Amino acid sequence: MKDKTKLPNPLFKSLSYLARLAWKIRPRVYIWYFMQFIAIMLEKVRYIIIPKFIFDEIVLLSKDAGNSSHLKNLGFYVGLTLVFILLHDIFNSVGAHLKSLDQLYIGQQLQLDISDKSIRMDFEYTEDPEALDQMNRAREGIEWYSGGFTGIFDQLFNIITNIFVVGGVVVVLILKCPVLIPVQIAAIVISAVLVNKNNKIELSFFSKLAKDNRIFNYYFWNVADPQYGKDVRLYNAANMLAVKSDVYLDGQINNTKRRIQKQLPRVFGLNLTDIVRNAFSYIYVGYRAVKGFLSVGDITLSLNSVSQAYESINTMITGVQEINKRCRYFSQYLTFMDYPDAKPHGEKSLVQGKHEIEFRNVSFKYPRAEDYVLENINIKIKSGEHLSVVGLNGAGKTTFIKLLCRLYDVTSGQILVDGIDIKEYSEEEYKKLFAVLFQDFKLFAFAYRENITLEKSEYPLGELQKEEILEILEKTGMKTDVEKMKKGLETPVFKSYEKDGTELSGGQQQKTAISRALYRDAPIVILDEPTAALDPIAEFEIYRQFNELVGGKTAVYISHRLSSCRFCDRIAVFADHTIKEYGTHDELVKIPDGLYARMFYEQAKYYR
């Protein structure tokens, strides 16, 4: 896969994206920037120009104390200064406050976009370390390193405002101290080179941090995650997790130390350049004053202009470098959002009715893996047939299901539904075929009924829908448990966010997941170890009602408990990356030295 961390023209692409996003969801943010622009212009006039007139009036007043016009002029300039200070503070504080509020909205939208992309991107990326690292770079890139919308647009704002400031002070310097202009430019060029080198060092270190940050966060949050509470406490795992966290934290600290050490000489160079520039400026202005070329007010105006010219030009140049650096960080978000589909999607619709599935010479290995997980798989699953998939751990049973659900595409061969390659069907249509319960299913900290329907709960349940849910819960043995809950179907699952939530046992969670799969009412039901967490009685009830639960639907049933295979029409035994044995229970147990027969009798002896 090509390196997605490199993005052409990250500066313009990032600026364009953020500008359009802000205009779409928070256009008033540009008004707050304009208010701050006015505030800065008022501040610069107050700081650079007005002091000249104040000092000149003071000098004239000291020479001609009887001239009341100088006193009036002095009062006017002092009053104007106070008005400018007041207006600056109002415009700047109001603009900054409202701008920070809009930044929250824009930042939340960026986070939501990442979450939405993570949910909708092809499944294989969720098991791809490169994609996970890119997602982490995207999250960090829109917050910590780029500063988000305001972090980037504040730099652009500073560049624009300082263009106006530089235009004014350069005119002053040309009139009063023209020699200082090339000195400031020389100092700025040196500073720009040094800052640019430090920025490159920082960017190179950032690219190395993504994986360490992701691993550190994994260990760090697992220490405090209640989900791991029992294991952490009973096995005294806190020290192990803390040590692993420290290892990656030390790595981050050492990475930062190395970055600072490489940047330090250039920081000293920046400070030395500023000292030399200031020294020359003050000596030259002092010389001009002594020679009588500058009044007291002119001295103030010149020194303020020199200082502001350097500061503004330097801010513009470093601002360009900084905005380029921040946009490169932000471009990691754009890179993640531009991740292409891993699989091509067709447009064909599925015809209602019976569906036959066929694996034809299917082989598969995971991306970047060298060894095949499945090789030369050939099997047909007729409509309404109940297939049991068994085999030792790591035989490829769950991978078989992932391929059938098209979470991954086959490496070679074909999977056909109704004689058509599944790649030709539209993704949305194809998903509707399956109701799947994976071994590592997840419940959400939402209302119980939302965990069954996986639909929004903005409106109360209709009576028909409620009856349908309760009927399914009756079949899976969860109806009585739900009726005992404080809020029934509306009871929150887990206490993560609600005090009145319910903590479900492992068996209750598994029954809930089975209920979810059945509620979907898809023509093909796939159950991966659906009774692993159930007690023997509950398991027996699931087995006893299996035909009633699944009905005439096609069912693929993965289980290590071979007694469950008796109620399936066919059994596929996976071993050595392929289907080693295939047939009914009665056929397979009669195969001399057969894998299924050995597994079945090995388990059966514990029940005799």
C-alpha positions as CSV (number, residue, x, y, z in Angstrom):
1,M,0.0,0.0,0.0
2,K,1.4,3.4,-0.9
3,D,2.5,5.8,1.9
4,K,-0.5,7.8,2.8
5,T,1.3,10.1,5.2
6,K,2.6,12.2,2.3
7,L,0.0,14.6,0.9
8,P,0.6,17.0,-2.0
9,N,0.1,20.8,-1.3
10,P,-0.9,20.3,2.4
11,L,-1.0,24.0,3.0
12,F,-3.6,25.0,0.4
13,K,-5.6,21.8,0.7
14,S,-5.8,22.2,4.5
15,L,-6.6,25.9,4.4
16,S,-9.2,25.3,1.7
17,Y,-10.9,22.5,3.6
18,L,-11.0,24.3,6.9
19,A,-12.3,27.6,5.3
20,R,-15.1,25.7,3.6
21,L,-16.0,23.7,6.7
22,A,-16.1,26.9,8.9
23,W,-18.2,28.7,6.3
24,K,-20.6,25.8,6.2
25,I,-21.1,25.2,10.0
26,R,-19.9,28.4,11.7
27,P,-19.6,31.3,9.2
28,R,-19.9,33.9,12.0
29,V,-16.3,33.0,13.1
30,Y,-15.1,35.3,10.3
31,I,-16.9,38.2,12.0
32,W,-15.0,37.6,15.2
33,Y,-11.7,37.6,13.2
34,F,-12.6,41.0,11.7
35,M,-13.4,42.4,15.2
36,Q,-9.9,41.2,16.3
37,F,-8.4,42.8,13.2
38,I,-9.9,46.2,14.2
39,A,-8.6,45.7,17.7
40,I,-5.1,45.1,16.6
41,M,-5.0,48.1,14.2
42,L,-6.2,50.3,17.1
43,E,-3.5,48.8,19.3
44,K,-0.7,49.4,16.8
45,V,-1.7,53.0,16.3
46,R,-1.8,53.6,20.0
47,Y,1.6,51.9,20.5
48,I,3.6,53.3,17.5
49,I,2.1,56.6,16.5
50,I,0.3,58.3,19.4
51,P,3.3,58.3,21.8
52,K,5.3,60.5,19.3
53,F,2.7,63.2,19.6
54,I,2.3,62.9,23.4
55,F,6.1,63.2,23.9
56,D,6.4,66.1,21.5
57,E,3.6,68.0,23.2
58,I,5.2,67.4,26.6
59,V,8.5,68.8,25.3
60,L,6.7,71.8,23.8
61,L,4.7,72.3,26.9
62,S,7.9,72.4,29.0
63,K,9.4,75.0,26.8
64,D,6.2,77.2,26.6
65,A,4.2,76.5,29.7
66,G,1.8,79.4,29.0
67,N,0.6,78.0,25.7
68,S,-2.7,76.2,26.6
69,S,-3.0,74.7,23.1
70,H,-0.2,72.2,23.9
71,L,-2.0,71.2,27.1
72,K,-5.3,70.6,25.1
73,N,-3.4,68.6,22.5
74,L,-1.8,66.5,25.2
75,G,-5.2,65.9,26.8
76,F,-6.6,64.9,23.4
77,Y,-3.8,62.4,22.7
78,V,-4.0,60.9,26.2
79,G,-7.8,60.6,25.8
80,L,-7.5,59.1,22.4
81,T,-5.1,56.5,23.9
82,L,-7.6,55.5,26.6
83,V,-10.4,55.2,24.0
84,F,-8.2,53.0,21.8
85,I,-7.3,50.8,24.8
86,L,-11.0,50.5,25.7
87,L,-12.0,49.6,22.1
88,H,-9.1,47.2,21.7
89,D,-10.0,45.4,24.9
90,I,-13.7,45.1,24.0
91,F,-13.2,44.0,20.4
92,N,-10.4,41.6,21.2
93,S,-11.9,40.0,24.2
94,V,-15.4,39.6,22.6
95,G,-13.9,38.3,19.3
96,A,-11.5,35.9,21.1
97,H,-14.2,34.5,23.4
98,L,-16.8,33.9,20.6
99,K,-14.1,32.6,18.3
100,S,-13.1,30.0,20.9
101,L,-16.7,28.9,21.2
102,D,-16.9,28.4,17.4
103,Q,-13.6,26.5,17.5
104,L,-15.3,23.9,19.8
105,Y,-18.0,23.3,17.2
106,I,-15.6,23.0,14.3
107,G,-13.3,20.7,16.4
108,Q,-16.2,18.5,17.4
109,Q,-17.2,18.2,13.7
110,L,-13.7,17.1,12.8
111,Q,-13.8,14.5,15.6
112,L,-17.2,13.3,14.4
113,D,-15.9,13.0,10.9
114,I,-13.0,10.8,12.0
115,S,-15.4,8.6,14.0
116,D,-17.8,8.4,11.1
117,K,-15.0,7.5,8.7
118,S,-13.7,4.9,11.2
119,I,-17.2,3.3,11.3
120,R,-17.8,3.4,7.5
121,M,-14.4,2.5,6.1
122,D,-13.8,-1.1,5.0
123,F,-13.4,-3.5,7.8
124,E,-10.0,-4.7,6.9
125,Y,-8.6,-1.2,7.8
126,T,-9.7,-1.8,11.4
127,E,-7.2,-4.7,11.6
128,D,-4.5,-2.8,9.7
129,P,-1.8,-1.3,11.9
130,E,-0.9,1.3,9.3
131,A,-4.5,2.5,9.0
132,L,-4.8,2.6,12.9
133,D,-1.6,4.6,13.1
134,Q,-2.9,7.0,10.4
135,M,-6.2,7.4,12.4
136,N,-4.1,8.3,15.5
137,R,-2.1,10.8,13.5
138,A,-5.4,12.3,12.2
139,R,-6.7,12.7,15.8
140,E,-3.5,14.2,17.0
141,G,-3.1,16.3,13.9
142,I,-6.4,18.2,14.3
143,E,-5.8,18.9,18.0
144,W,-2.5,18.9,19.7
145,Y,-0.1,19.7,16.9
146,S,-2.1,21.9,14.5
147,G,-4.3,23.5,17.1
148,G,-7.4,22.9,15.0
149,F,-9.2,25.6,13.0
150,T,-8.1,28.5,15.2
151,G,-4.5,27.1,15.5
152,I,-4.2,27.3,11.8
153,F,-6.3,30.4,11.0
154,D,-4.8,32.4,13.8
155,Q,-1.5,32.1,11.9
156,L,-3.2,33.2,8.7
157,F,-4.8,36.1,10.5
158,N,-1.5,37.2,12.0
159,I,0.1,37.2,8.5
160,I,-2.6,39.3,7.0
161,T,-2.8,41.8,9.9
162,N,1.0,42.2,9.9
163,I,1.1,43.0,6.2
164,F,-1.0,46.1,7.0
165,V,1.2,46.9,10.0
166,V,4.5,46.5,8.0
167,G,3.1,48.8,5.3
168,G,2.7,51.6,7.8
169,V,6.0,51.2,9.8
170,V,8.1,50.9,6.7
171,V,6.9,54.3,5.5
172,V,7.9,55.7,8.9
173,L,11.4,54.1,8.8
174,I,12.0,55.4,5.2
175,L,11.3,58.9,6.4
176,K,13.2,58.7,9.7
177,C,15.8,55.9,9.8
178,P,16.1,54.2,6.4
179,V,19.4,52.4,7.3
180,L,17.6,50.2,9.8
181,I,15.4,48.5,7.1
182,P,18.2,46.3,5.6
183,V,19.4,45.5,9.1
184,Q,16.0,44.2,10.1
185,I,15.6,42.3,6.8
186,A,19.0,40.6,7.4
187,A,18.1,39.6,10.9
188,I,14.7,38.3,9.7
189,V,16.3,36.1,7.0
190,I,18.7,34.5,9.5
191,S,15.8,33.9,11.9
192,A,13.6,32.4,9.1
193,V,16.3,29.9,8.1
194,L,16.8,28.8,11.8
195,V,13.1,28.5,12.4
196,N,12.6,26.6,9.2
197,K,15.2,24.0,10.2
198,N,13.6,23.6,13.7
199,N,10.2,23.1,12.1
200,K,11.6,20.3,9.8
201,I,13.1,18.6,12.9
202,E,9.7,18.8,14.7
203,L,7.9,17.3,11.7
204,S,10.3,14.5,11.4
205,F,9.9,13.6,15.0
206,F,6.1,13.8,14.8
207,S,5.9,11.0,12.2
208,K,7.7,8.7,14.6
209,L,5.4,9.4,17.5
210,A,2.1,8.1,16.1
211,K,2.7,4.4,16.9
212,D,4.2,5.0,20.3
213,N,1.3,7.3,21.2
214,R,-1.3,4.7,20.2
215,I,0.4,1.9,22.1
216,F,1.0,4.1,25.2
217,N,-2.7,5.1,25.2
218,Y,-3.7,1.5,24.9
219,Y,-1.7,0.5,28.0
220,F,-2.5,3.7,29.9
221,W,-6.3,3.5,29.5
222,N,-6.5,-0.2,30.1
223,V,-5.1,0.3,33.6
224,A,-8.1,2.5,34.5
225,D,-10.8,0.9,32.2
226,P,-13.4,-0.8,34.4
227,Q,-13.9,-3.4,31.7
228,Y,-10.6,-4.9,32.7
229,G,-11.0,-4.4,36.4
230,K,-11.4,-8.1,37.5
231,D,-8.4,-9.3,35.5
232,V,-6.2,-6.4,36.5
233,R,-6.9,-6.9,40.2
234,L,-7.0,-10.7,40.5
235,Y,-3.9,-11.2,38.5
236,N,-2.1,-8.1,39.9
237,A,-1.7,-6.9,36.3
238,A,-1.6,-3.2,37.3
239,N,2.2,-3.3,37.7
240,M,2.7,-5.0,34.3
241,L,0.5,-2.4,32.6
242,A,2.1,0.4,34.4
243,V,5.6,-0.8,33.4
244,K,4.6,-1.1,29.8
245,S,3.0,2.4,29.9
246,D,6.3,3.7,31.4
247,V,8.3,2.1,28.6
248,Y,6.4,3.9,25.9
249,L,6.2,7.1,28.0
250,D,10.0,7.0,28.3
251,G,10.2,6.5,24.6
252,Q,8.1,9.6,24.0
253,I,10.1,11.6,26.6
254,N,13.4,10.5,25.0
255,N,12.0,11.3,21.5
256,T,11.2,14.8,22.8
257,K,14.6,15.2,24.4
258,R,16.4,14.3,21.2
259,R,14.2,16.8,19.3
260,I,15.0,19.6,21.8
261,Q,18.7,18.8,21.7
262,K,18.7,19.0,17.9
263,Q,16.8,22.3,18.0
264,L,18.7,24.0,20.8
265,P,21.7,25.4,18.8
266,R,19.2,27.2,16.5
267,V,17.4,28.6,19.5
268,F,20.6,30.1,20.7
269,G,21.2,31.5,17.2
270,L,17.8,33.1,17.2
271,N,18.5,34.8,20.5
272,L,21.9,36.0,19.4
273,T,20.5,37.5,16.2
274,D,17.9,39.4,18.1
275,I,20.4,40.8,20.5
276,V,22.7,42.1,17.7
277,R,19.7,43.6,15.8
278,N,18.4,45.5,18.9
279,A,21.9,46.8,19.8
280,F,22.5,48.2,16.3
281,S,19.0,49.8,16.2
282,Y,19.3,51.6,19.6
283,I,22.9,52.8,18.8
284,Y,21.8,54.1,15.4
285,V,18.7,55.9,16.7
286,G,20.7,57.3,19.6
287,Y,23.3,58.7,17.1
288,R,20.6,60.3,14.9
289,A,19.0,61.9,18.0
290,V,22.4,63.3,19.3
291,K,23.0,64.8,15.8
292,G,19.6,66.6,16.1
293,F,17.9,64.7,13.3
294,L,15.2,63.3,15.6
295,S,12.9,64.9,18.2
296,V,12.0,63.1,21.4
297,G,8.8,62.0,19.8
298,D,10.7,60.9,16.7
299,I,13.0,58.7,18.8
300,T,10.0,57.0,20.3
301,L,8.4,56.6,16.9
302,S,11.6,55.3,15.3
303,L,12.3,52.8,18.0
304,N,8.7,51.6,18.2
305,S,8.7,51.3,14.4
306,V,12.0,49.4,14.3
307,S,10.7,47.0,16.9
308,Q,7.3,46.6,15.2
309,A,8.9,46.2,11.8
310,Y,11.1,43.4,12.9
311,E,8.3,41.8,15.0
312,S,5.8,42.0,12.1
313,I,8.0,40.8,9.3
314,N,9.4,38.1,11.5
315,T,5.8,37.1,12.5
316,M,4.9,37.0,8.9
317,I,7.8,34.8,7.9
318,T,7.6,32.5,10.9
319,G,3.8,32.6,10.5
320,V,4.2,31.2,7.0
321,Q,6.5,28.5,8.3
322,E,4.2,27.8,11.2
323,I,1.1,27.6,9.2
324,N,2.8,25.3,6.7
325,K,3.9,23.1,9.6
326,R,0.4,23.1,11.2
327,C,-1.2,22.3,7.9
328,R,1.1,19.4,7.4
329,Y,-0.1,18.1,10.8
330,F,-3.7,18.7,9.8
331,S,-3.2,17.1,6.4
332,Q,-2.9,13.8,8.3
333,Y,-6.7,14.1,8.9
334,L,-7.2,14.7,5.2
335,T,-5.1,11.6,4.4
336,F,-7.2,9.5,6.7
337,M,-10.4,10.9,5.4
338,D,-9.2,10.1,1.8
339,Y,-8.6,6.4,2.5
340,P,-10.1,4.6,-0.5
341,D,-12.4,1.7,-0.3
342,A,-10.3,-1.5,0.1
343,K,-12.9,-3.4,-1.9
344,P,-14.7,-2.5,-5.1
345,H,-18.5,-2.4,-4.8
346,G,-21.0,-3.5,-7.4
347,E,-24.5,-2.3,-8.1
348,K,-26.6,-5.4,-8.5
349,S,-29.6,-6.0,-6.3
350,L,-30.5,-9.3,-4.7
351,V,-33.7,-11.0,-5.8
352,Q,-36.1,-11.9,-2.9
353,G,-36.4,-15.5,-2.1
354,K,-34.1,-18.5,-1.7
355,H,-30.3,-17.9,-1.9
356,E,-27.6,-20.5,-2.6
357,I,-24.0,-19.8,-1.5
358,E,-21.0,-21.3,-3.1
359,F,-17.3,-21.1,-2.3
360,R,-15.4,-21.9,-5.5
361,N,-11.6,-22.6,-5.1
362,V,-11.3,-19.9,-2.5
363,S,-7.9,-19.1,-1.0
364,F,-7.2,-16.2,1.4
365,K,-4.3,-14.6,3.2
366,Y,-4.5,-11.4,5.3
367,P,-2.9,-8.2,3.8
368,R,0.9,-8.2,4.3
369,A,0.8,-11.8,5.5
370,E,2.9,-14.5,3.8
371,D,0.9,-17.6,4.7
372,Y,-2.6,-18.5,3.6
373,V,-5.2,-18.9,6.2
374,L,-7.6,-20.8,3.9
375,E,-6.7,-22.7,0.7
376,N,-8.8,-24.2,-2.0
377,I,-12.2,-24.0,-0.2
378,N,-15.0,-25.5,-2.1
379,I,-18.5,-25.8,-0.6
380,K,-22.1,-25.1,-1.4
381,I,-24.7,-24.1,1.2
382,K,-28.2,-24.6,-0.1
383,S,-31.1,-22.2,0.9
384,G,-32.5,-23.2,4.2
385,E,-29.6,-25.5,5.0
386,H,-28.1,-25.5,8.5
387,L,-24.3,-25.9,8.3
388,S,-22.1,-26.5,11.3
389,V,-18.5,-25.3,11.0
390,V,-16.0,-27.0,13.4
391,G,-12.3,-27.4,13.8
392,L,-9.3,-26.7,16.0
393,N,-8.4,-23.2,17.1
394,G,-6.8,-21.2,14.3
395,A,-8.2,-23.4,11.6
396,G,-9.8,-20.5,9.8
397,K,-13.5,-20.8,10.8
398,T,-14.0,-17.2,11.7
399,T,-12.1,-16.1,8.6
400,F,-14.5,-18.2,6.5
401,I,-17.3,-16.2,8.0
402,K,-15.5,-12.9,7.4
403,L,-15.1,-13.8,3.7
404,L,-18.8,-14.8,3.4
405,C,-19.9,-11.5,4.9
406,R,-17.4,-9.7,2.6
407,L,-15.5,-8.1,5.4
408,Y,-12.5,-9.2,3.4
409,D,-12.2,-10.1,-0.3
410,V,-10.8,-13.5,-1.3
411,T,-7.2,-13.6,-2.4
412,S,-8.2,-16.0,-5.2
413,G,-11.3,-17.9,-6.3
414,Q,-14.9,-16.8,-6.0
415,I,-17.7,-16.6,-3.6
416,L,-21.1,-16.8,-5.4
417,V,-24.6,-16.1,-4.2
418,D,-27.2,-17.3,-6.6
419,G,-24.5,-17.9,-9.1
420,I,-23.2,-14.3,-9.1
421,D,-19.9,-13.2,-7.7
422,I,-20.6,-11.3,-4.4
423,K,-18.4,-8.4,-5.6
424,E,-21.1,-7.5,-8.2
425,Y,-23.8,-6.9,-5.5
426,S,-24.2,-3.5,-3.9
427,E,-22.7,-3.3,-0.4
428,E,-26.0,-2.2,1.2
429,E,-28.0,-5.0,-0.5
430,Y,-25.5,-7.7,0.3
431,K,-25.3,-6.8,4.0
432,K,-29.1,-7.3,4.3
433,L,-28.5,-11.0,3.7
434,F,-26.9,-11.6,7.0
435,A,-27.7,-11.6,10.7
436,V,-24.3,-12.3,12.4
437,L,-23.3,-13.0,15.9
438,F,-19.5,-13.0,16.2
439,Q,-17.6,-14.5,19.1
440,D,-16.3,-11.1,20.1
441,F,-19.7,-9.3,19.9
442,K,-20.1,-5.9,21.7
443,L,-23.0,-4.4,23.5
444,F,-23.4,-0.7,23.9
445,A,-24.0,1.5,26.9
446,F,-27.4,2.4,25.5
447,A,-31.0,1.4,26.3
448,Y,-31.5,-2.4,26.3
449,R,-33.9,-2.3,23.4
450,E,-31.4,-0.2,21.4
451,N,-28.9,-3.1,21.8
452,I,-31.5,-5.4,20.1
453,T,-32.8,-3.1,17.4
454,L,-29.6,-0.9,16.8
455,E,-32.0,1.8,15.9
456,K,-32.5,5.4,17.2
457,S,-34.7,5.6,20.3
458,E,-36.0,9.1,19.8
459,Y,-39.6,7.8,19.7
460,P,-41.3,5.3,22.0
461,L,-41.6,1.7,20.8
462,G,-44.7,0.9,18.9
463,E,-46.7,-2.0,20.3
464,L,-46.0,-4.3,17.4
465,Q,-42.3,-3.7,17.6
466,K,-42.4,-4.2,21.4
467,E,-44.2,-7.5,21.0
468,E,-41.8,-8.6,18.3
469,I,-38.8,-7.9,20.6
470,L,-40.4,-9.6,23.6
471,E,-41.3,-12.6,21.5
472,I,-37.6,-13.0,20.5
473,L,-36.5,-12.5,24.1
474,E,-38.9,-15.2,25.1
475,K,-37.2,-17.6,22.7
476,T,-33.7,-16.7,23.9
477,G,-34.6,-16.9,27.6
478,M,-34.1,-13.1,28.3
479,K,-37.7,-12.0,28.6
480,T,-38.0,-12.7,32.4
481,D,-34.7,-11.0,33.1
482,V,-35.7,-7.9,31.1
483,E,-39.1,-7.6,32.9
484,K,-37.2,-7.5,36.2
485,M,-35.1,-4.5,35.1
486,K,-36.1,-1.2,36.6
487,K,-37.1,0.4,33.3
488,G,-37.7,-2.8,31.3
489,L,-36.6,-2.5,27.7
490,E,-35.6,1.2,28.3
491,T,-33.1,0.2,31.0
492,P,-29.6,1.4,30.1
493,V,-27.0,-1.4,29.7
494,F,-24.0,-1.0,32.0
495,K,-23.4,1.7,34.5
496,S,-20.8,3.5,32.4
497,Y,-23.0,6.7,32.0
498,E,-26.2,5.9,33.9
499,K,-26.5,5.2,37.6
500,D,-29.6,3.1,37.0
501,G,-28.0,1.0,34.3
502,T,-27.8,-2.8,34.5
503,E,-24.7,-4.9,34.5
504,L,-25.5,-8.0,32.4
505,S,-23.8,-11.4,33.1
506,G,-21.8,-13.0,30.4
507,G,-24.7,-15.4,29.7
508,Q,-27.2,-12.5,29.6
509,Q,-25.0,-10.6,27.2
510,Q,-24.7,-13.6,24.9
511,K,-28.5,-14.1,24.9
512,T,-28.9,-10.5,24.1
513,A,-26.5,-10.8,21.2
514,I,-28.4,-13.8,19.9
515,S,-31.7,-11.8,20.2
516,R,-30.1,-9.0,18.2
517,A,-29.2,-11.4,15.4
518,L,-32.7,-12.9,15.3
519,Y,-34.4,-9.5,15.4
520,R,-32.6,-8.5,12.2
521,D,-34.7,-11.2,10.4
522,A,-32.2,-11.7,7.6
523,P,-32.4,-14.8,5.4
524,I,-29.0,-16.1,6.4
525,V,-28.1,-16.4,10.1
526,I,-24.4,-16.8,11.2
527,L,-23.7,-17.8,14.8
528,D,-20.0,-17.9,16.0
529,E,-19.9,-19.7,19.3
530,P,-23.3,-18.5,20.4
531,T,-23.5,-20.5,23.6
532,A,-20.0,-20.2,24.9
533,A,-21.0,-18.1,27.9
534,L,-24.3,-20.0,28.7
535,D,-24.9,-22.4,31.5
536,P,-25.7,-26.0,30.4
537,I,-29.5,-25.6,30.9
538,A,-29.6,-22.3,28.9
539,E,-27.4,-24.0,26.2
540,F,-29.8,-26.9,26.1
541,E,-32.8,-24.6,25.6
542,I,-31.0,-22.8,22.8
543,Y,-30.2,-26.1,21.1
544,R,-33.8,-27.4,21.7
545,Q,-35.3,-24.3,20.1
546,F,-32.6,-23.9,17.4
547,N,-34.9,-24.9,14.5
548,E,-37.7,-22.7,15.9
549,L,-35.2,-19.8,16.4
550,V,-33.7,-20.0,12.9
551,G,-36.7,-21.5,11.2
552,G,-36.3,-22.1,7.5
553,K,-33.5,-19.7,7.2
554,T,-30.0,-20.6,6.0
555,A,-27.8,-21.0,9.1
556,V,-24.0,-21.2,9.6
557,Y,-23.1,-22.3,13.1
558,I,-19.6,-22.3,14.4
559,S,-19.1,-24.3,17.6
560,H,-16.4,-26.2,19.6
561,R,-19.2,-28.2,21.3
562,L,-19.8,-31.0,18.8
563,S,-23.0,-32.1,20.5
564,S,-24.6,-29.0,18.8
565,C,-23.8,-30.4,15.4
566,R,-26.5,-33.0,15.6
567,F,-29.2,-30.5,14.7
568,C,-27.3,-29.2,11.6
569,D,-27.8,-30.7,8.2
570,R,-24.2,-30.7,7.2
571,I,-20.8,-30.3,9.0
572,A,-17.7,-28.8,7.6
573,V,-14.5,-29.7,9.4
574,F,-11.7,-27.2,9.0
575,A,-8.1,-28.2,9.4
576,D,-4.7,-27.5,7.6
577,H,-6.2,-24.3,6.1
578,T,-8.9,-26.2,4.2
579,I,-12.1,-28.3,4.6
580,K,-10.7,-31.7,5.5
581,E,-14.1,-33.5,6.1
582,Y,-17.7,-32.7,5.0
583,G,-20.9,-34.5,5.6
584,T,-23.6,-35.3,8.2
585,H,-22.8,-36.2,11.9
586,D,-23.6,-39.8,11.3
587,E,-21.3,-39.9,8.3
588,L,-18.4,-38.2,9.9
589,V,-18.3,-40.2,13.1
590,K,-17.9,-43.4,11.1
591,I,-14.7,-42.2,9.3
592,P,-11.8,-44.2,10.7
593,D,-9.2,-41.9,12.3
594,G,-11.3,-39.0,11.1
595,L,-10.7,-35.6,12.8
596,Y,-14.4,-35.1,13.6
597,A,-14.8,-38.6,15.0
598,R,-11.7,-38.1,17.3
599,M,-12.9,-34.7,18.5
600,F,-16.5,-35.9,19.1
601,Y,-15.5,-39.0,21.1
602,E,-12.9,-37.0,23.0
603,Q,-15.6,-34.6,24.2
604,A,-18.2,-37.3,24.6
605,K,-16.2,-39.3,27.2
606,Y,-16.6,-36.4,29.7
607,Y,-20.4,-36.8,29.5
608,R,-20.6,-40.6,30.0
